[in-house]
Amino acid sequence: MSTLFTETRIGNMALKNRFIRSATWENMATEDGHMTDKLYAIYEELAKGDIGLIVTGYANIVEEEKPNAGMMGMYNDSFIDEYKKLTELVHINDSKIVMQLAYGGTKTTHNVGERVIYAPSEVCEKGTQTLGKAMTKDEIDYIIQAFAQASRRAQESGFDGVEIHAAHTYLINQFLSPYYNRREDEYGGSLDNRMRLLLEIYAEIRKLVGDEYPILVKLTASEFFEGGLTFDETRIVCQKLEAIGVDAIIISGNIHGKANSMIGESFDGYTIQQEGYFHEYGHVISEEVNVPVITVGGLTDIDAIEEIANKTNIQYFALSRPLLSEPHLVKRWKEGNRAPVECERCSKCRTKRGNFCIVNKKRKSQLARL
């Protein structure tokens, strides 16, 4: 059997295969972030599909900050019981589940003007043009503690770990970025200072959850523009994360909606690939750190995934849109049907009724009528 289906570990978390459902915003939670029957059904179906690890859609850590509608919440203890039901559903089906925690910041157009949005400095986010409030030290401490308390709730809810979202131009990524972070205090300037927020968040989480609870960090390989965070800087951040005890690192990018046009382009000496957009970057990092490296983005073909696994030290492969199209994709591959996923990378999966594959749904409906 393929080594993709052998048991491995992230920290003390045993996984039955090397496939991960990458964090995916479903847009199906209630207005205040609570679970719905639709969300329970989605996660149960993913677990039944033989996925090794499920990472939830990002959950907001403070009630007043929500970068997207319909996202999950983890900002107070009222969520614990309903998430216990979620984690039990996943565990009954022999999968593991990690909660992704995030402060969105200015990477948003949702309810802008109706709330205070924090940022490292007063610099508009390139895509949204949203301007945030430069944070005071007290506000930084508030967000650090919010990440830690959300992680404590995740542990009490039965989640197998947490993932800190430090990518995709969300708040932590902006602190890492010399473009967005123009601060002149201990959180700005040098890379050591710019990574301080991320390291302090990790340290506070670790105090509350203990040394054995898995903590994963998602990073942007590069910001792919002049003046932004470079891949060489990300490599240094990864080495620091290994040194302080992070259990796994996810290497991603911030090319939503631009992936097809950027395939084949080179940034910082490496190329965005057709299959596995960022795996060249992940490969370099996997040679430099001893913690598991996870690649995400543009993975649709098990033969190509297997080749990456055999030729690099990348240990895990995370999929998002393919599992919107086929929740049982991993099970199908394991059972011997190795056809590529029926995902056209069209990004039509974001709808007003939630995020799901409308192309595959229409195709199945048409076949049923024949």
MARLUMSE-723355 format. One record per residue (C-alpha): x, y, z; residue in one letter. Coordinates in steps of 0.05 Angstrom, whole numbers, padded with zeros to 5 digits, always signed. Example, Ala and Ser with C-alpha at 12.3 -4.5 7.8 and 13.67 -1.06 7.14 Angstrom:
+00246-00090+00156a/+00273-00021+00143s/
REM end
This chain:
+00000+00000+00000m/+00023+00071-00014s/+00062+00104+00043t/+00008+00158+00040l/-00036+00110+00079f/+00013+00090+00134t/+00003+00114+00205e/+00045+00173+00228t/+00045+00223+00285r/+00042+00298+00295i/+00067+00306+00366g/+00027+00255+00405n/-00030+00255+00354m/-00032+00190+00314a/-00059+00197+00243l/-00081+00138+00200k/-00057+00171+00135n/-00020+00232+00109r/-00082+00268+00083f/-00109+00330+00117i/-00171+00370+00104r/-00144+00440+00102s/-00181+00494+00141a/-00241+00514+00099t/-00290+00570+00114w/-00358+00538+00105e/-00402+00599+00117n/-00453+00556+00152m/-00448+00575+00226a/-00500+00619+00260t/-00493+00694+00262e/-00456+00689+00328d/-00412+00631+00306g/-00448+00571+00335h/-00455+00503+00303m/-00512+00484+00256t/-00538+00417+00232d/-00507+00431+00164k/-00438+00439+00196l/-00444+00376+00237y/-00463+00338+00174a/-00404+00365+00135i/-00353+00344+00187y/-00385+00276+00198e/-00383+00263+00123e/-00309+00284+00119l/-00293+00236+00176a/-00330+00180+00142k/-00288+00195+00080g/-00226+00166+00114d/-00188+00233+00120i/-00132+00228+00171g/-00139+00297+00201l/-00192+00350+00194i/-00175+00423+00207v/-00237+00465+00220t/-00255+00529+00185g/-00223+00587+00221y/-00256+00607+00287a/-00256+00678+00314n/-00224+00686+00382i/-00259+00751+00404v/-00333+00763+00396e/-00326+00832+00365e/-00280+00810+00308e/-00308+00768+00251k/-00275+00774+00183p/-00329+00733+00147n/-00402+00716+00156a/-00421+00646+00178g/-00353+00630+00209m/-00345+00588+00271m/-00332+00620+00339g/-00289+00603+00399m/-00291+00667+00438y/-00326+00643+00502n/-00342+00579+00540d/-00412+00573+00510s/-00382+00537+00451f/-00351+00479+00490i/-00410+00432+00494d/-00430+00438+00421e/-00358+00426+00400y/-00355+00364+00444k/-00411+00337+00400k/-00370+00355+00338l/-00305+00323+00362t/-00343+00260+00383e/-00374+00254+00313l/-00305+00257+00282v/-00272+00210+00332h/-00327+00158+00325i/-00308+00155+00251n/-00234+00145+00267d/-00209+00213+00245s/-00175+00269+00284k/-00195+00342+00286i/-00157+00406+00300v/-00188+00475+00308m/-00159+00533+00268q/-00158+00598+00308l/-00150+00666+00276a/-00156+00741+00283y/-00173+00764+00213g/-00155+00837+00217g/-00159+00879+00154t/-00163+00819+00106k/-00239+00831+00105t/-00295+00871+00075t/-00347+00844+00125h/-00381+00897+00167n/-00324+00946+00157v/-00340+01012+00191g/-00383+00978+00243e/-00327+00953+00287r/-00255+00967+00307v/-00206+00925+00267i/-00136+00916+00293y/-00073+00919+00251a/+00001+00926+00266p/+00003+00993+00231s/-00044+01038+00192e/-00032+01007+00124v/-00089+00986+00078c/-00093+00911+00062e/-00075+00905-00012k/-00134+00864-00034g/-00191+00892+00009t/-00165+00963+00018q/-00189+00959+00090t/-00152+01003+00139l/-00143+00981+00211g/-00125+01011+00278k/-00051+01007+00298a/-00051+00965+00361m/-00029+00989+00429t/+00011+00942+00474k/-00052+00930+00516d/-00090+00910+00453e/-00034+00863+00433i/-00036+00830+00502d/-00112+00824+00495y/-00106+00785+00429i/-00050+00741+00456i/-00094+00721+00515q/-00153+00711+00469a/-00114+00660+00428f/-00093+00624+00491a/-00163+00621+00520q/-00192+00597+00454a/-00140+00542+00454s/-00159+00522+00525r/-00231+00516+00502r/-00211+00474+00442a/-00174+00426+00488q/-00234+00421+00535e/-00279+00409+00475s/-00240+00347+00454g/-00202+00376+00394f/-00138+00339+00382d/-00098+00403+00374g/-00102+00475+00350v/-00075+00510+00288e/-00051+00583+00293i/-00069+00619+00228h/-00008+00662+00214a/-00017+00664+00138a/-00059+00696+00083h/-00051+00769+00106t/-00089+00758+00171y/-00065+00795+00232l/-00005+00751+00251i/+00019+00749+00179n/+00015+00825+00177q/+00059+00830+00239f/+00110+00785+00203l/+00107+00828+00140s/+00154+00888+00132p/+00102+00918+00085y/+00045+00918+00134y/+00085+00924+00198n/+00115+00995+00203r/+00120+00995+00279r/+00179+01025+00315e/+00170+00988+00381d/+00191+00917+00401e/+00140+00887+00352y/+00167+00921+00290g/+00231+00930+00250g/+00275+00869+00252s/+00249+00800+00236l/+00260+00780+00309d/+00213+00836+00329n/+00162+00822+00274r/+00156+00749+00295m/+00148+00768+00368r/+00072+00767+00367l/+00070+00697+00338l/+00120+00671+00389l/+00083+00703+00447e/+00017+00674+00424i/+00049+00605+00421y/+00080+00613+00490a/+00014+00633+00522e/-00023+00576+00489i/+00029+00527+00512r/+00022+00551+00584k/-00052+00534+00584l/-00054+00469+00544v/+00011+00436+00568g/+00071+00408+00532d/+00037+00348+00500e/-00021+00383+00464y/-00007+00391+00389p/+00000+00462+00364i/+00007+00473+00289l/+00024+00539+00254v/+00002+00559+00184k/+00050+00606+00148l/+00053+00641+00081t/+00114+00618+00041a/+00123+00687+00013s/+00079+00748+00002e/+00098+00746-00071f/+00105+00821-00078f/+00162+00871-00071e/+00171+00895+00000g/+00131+00838+00031g/+00152+00779+00074l/+00203+00738+00035t/+00213+00663+00033f/+00282+00670+00064d/+00248+00705+00124e/+00195+00650+00128t/+00251+00598+00131r/+00280+00633+00191i/+00211+00637+00224v/+00203+00562+00213c/+00270+00547+00246q/+00249+00589+00306k/+00182+00553+00311l/+00218+00486+00312e/+00264+00511+00367a/+00206+00531+00412i/+00168+00466+00403g/+00114+00476+00349v/+00089+00407+00328d/+00078+00419+00253a/+00083+00475+00202i/+00035+00486+00143i/+00066+00523+00084i/+00013+00560+00044s/+00007+00624+00002g/-00040+00682-00007n/-00061+00674-00080i/-00136+00664-00073h/-00169+00676-00140g/-00101+00685-00174k/-00073+00615-00172a/-00085+00597-00245n/-00051+00661-00270s/+00009+00652-00223m/+00025+00579-00239i/+00094+00575-00269g/+00117+00642-00240e/+00179+00643-00196s/+00185+00682-00131f/+00246+00683-00085d/+00279+00631-00130g/+00223+00578-00129y/+00164+00565-00174t/+00089+00560-00161i/+00070+00492-00188q/+00009+00467-00226q/+00001+00408-00177e/+00017+00428-00106g/+00026+00503-00114y/+00075+00514-00057f/+00110+00446-00051h/+00177+00473-00075e/+00177+00520-00015y/+00153+00465+00031g/+00208+00419+00006h/+00262+00470+00024v/+00234+00480+00094i/+00226+00405+00104s/+00302+00399+00093e/+00316+00451+00146e/+00270+00432+00204v/+00255+00366+00239n/+00181+00379+00252v/+00130+00354+00202p/+00118+00400+00143v/+00050+00402+00109i/+00038+00428+00039t/-00029+00455+00017v/-00058+00483-00047g/-00071+00455-00116g/-00068+00381-00098l/-00116+00340-00140t/-00079+00279-00166d/-00055+00222-00121i/+00000+00202-00170d/+00029+00272-00166a/+00021+00274-00090i/+00057+00207-00085e/+00114+00233-00127e/+00122+00294-00081i/+00121+00248-00021a/+00175+00203-00051n/+00221+00259-00073k/+00216+00307-00014t/+00213+00307+00062n/+00142+00337+00061i/+00102+00291+00106q/+00029+00313+00098y/-00017+00337+00043f/-00075+00383+00057a/-00135+00392+00011l/-00192+00441+00012s/-00232+00450-00052r/-00223+00377-00074p/-00258+00355-00011l/-00315+00404-00023l/-00323+00368-00090s/-00313+00298-00063e/-00315+00289+00013p/-00298+00215+00005h/-00240+00227-00042l/-00187+00198+00004v/-00229+00135+00016k/-00237+00128-00060r/-00162+00133-00071w/-00148+00084-00015k/-00196+00033-00045e/-00159+00036-00111g/-00196+00086-00154n/-00138+00134-00166r/-00173+00181-00215a/-00159+00255-00202p/-00211+00293-00163v/-00270+00324-00200e/-00250+00395-00181c/-00243+00447-00235e/-00210+00499-00190r/-00264+00547-00212c/-00276+00578-00142s/-00351+00576-00153k/-00357+00540-00087c/-00370+00605-00049r/-00445+00616-00050t/-00496+00654-00008k/-00521+00587+00019r/-00452+00566+00043g/-00388+00542+00011n/-00397+00477-00028f/-00383+00450-00097c/-00440+00472-00142i/-00407+00443-00204v/-00405+00372-00178n/-00474+00379-00147k/-00504+00400-00215k/-00467+00344-00250r/-00494+00291-00203k/-00564+00320-00210s/-00559+00316-00286q/-00535+00244-00283l/-00592+00225-00236a/-00643+00251-00287r/-00614+00208-00344l/
REM end
